[in-house]
Amino acid sequence: MSVGEQADVLAVQLKLLARLGAADRTPRSPDEARGQLADVLRGRGALLVVDDVWSAAAAQAFRVVGPRGRVLYTSRDPQVLAAAGDRLHRVDVLSAAASRALAAGVLGVSPERLPAAADQAFEAVGRVALAITLLAAAVRGGRSWQRVAEELVRDAGIFGGHPYANTFKAMQVGVAALRDDLTSALLSLAVFPPDTQIPVVALARYWAHTRGRSAEDVRRDLRDLADANVLSLDERADGNADVGFHDLQHDYLLLHAPKLAELHAGLLAAYRTLLPSQGRDGWWRLPPSEPYIWDHLIAHLRGAEEHDTVATTVTDPAYLVRRIALSGPHAAEADLTRAAAVLPSHEGIVWWRDWLARHAHLLAGAEGAADDDSTAGVAPTMLAWLTAEGAPPAGVDVNRLRPLLPDPHLTVRWGLTPPTTALRRVLTGHTSGVNAVAWSPDGTRLATAGDDQEVRLWDPTGHHHVNLIGHTDRVTAVAWSPDGRLATLPSGGRSI
């Protein structure tokens, strides 16, 4: 699994659970997801590769294998893995011999058959593994090693002092070997987010609209691009396929792509064809069988600079119900967070973020399967609690929920008492009573202690970071010292 610098860790965990066939329950926090992953992998002889880790918290989220399994992390920052308690193994650039062996493997020849010009090319890109595979793919496509080496000398300064100039130079060689229509097609993929596996069906919808390509044409184009090593194509036995990019490949696309806002607008236009009346009733009418756009709609609306549509979408109760029904409350909260990044003072966004934080635990569990449209549980639950709140702010139209209510349905006044506005969020994770809570002196962490013999650490947003285990009895007290160290008191009276 690839995590990435700006990853939504819970979303990555959910994808891994789905691939392991364990998506029947929707966890609401990274800690819950980590527990589910640990249950699934317990006893398995598994190697879990977690690529491109940028934080110790992300590393901890995937420490899930049992005694027969291992986790292999990759990171550019050794301090991240050291903080997570991992053993470090530095991976340097390739030796001259290893460079020749790697390129020869791509070409299907013996290393001895590579000419001296190949060694010159390897040196020109710093003997970086990704760069070497790109150069070898260009040779496989018809270029000579001599021509590759000459192009690298000619373009030596094109990327200046960029820290990854060597890989970009190799990408330049690979892209220059493509036919013109494939070059523009490749650059158009900059519209997709980094560290994301893009379903080919989503990409085919995009290229059908922007390039007029059939599904068969798209598969052929992607195979040609994968042969050039400028992207990866994972074609599976069930007929489904995904496209992915190394983060440096994606960075190269961002450097060379045309205006990104126009690319985002083109992708959104492709999906608007799925909406009745071209979407005038809102994005909530997207088919549930389009998981890619459901997960990335707000990012693409932001990219297209459609800020008004961002606001009307994330404050639409019908959209939020569909989002929760498909992917859980976390997904709806994530969309509101993305919207708040560009519209921090929008009254409706602020209100919904607060409301969902206080009610997420009431909506969780009512969602359906990932490919289902089970709004029958979420819509009436949301309507009941919205009604209990009294008059919501202007712009929150509860009547938007009417088309999503089960038919027939009853309008029942349950006499619900809405949560107090002093409540910020219900933290879930402890499996028994909670005996004590304490804020750290700097206000950045909350510790909770319970009868389940656990101490849990949370951040102010309610995201769980660390689960301290090892107590052999209920923990009755927890406190922080002025320097930020933690002390706990089990029932037997022994401090830790």
Order of alpha helices (4+ residues) and beta strands (2+ residues): alpha-alpha-beta-alpha-beta-alpha-alpha-alpha-alpha-alpha-alpha-alpha-beta-alpha-alpha-beta-beta-alpha-alpha-alpha-alpha-alpha-alpha-alpha-alpha-beta-beta-beta-beta-beta-beta
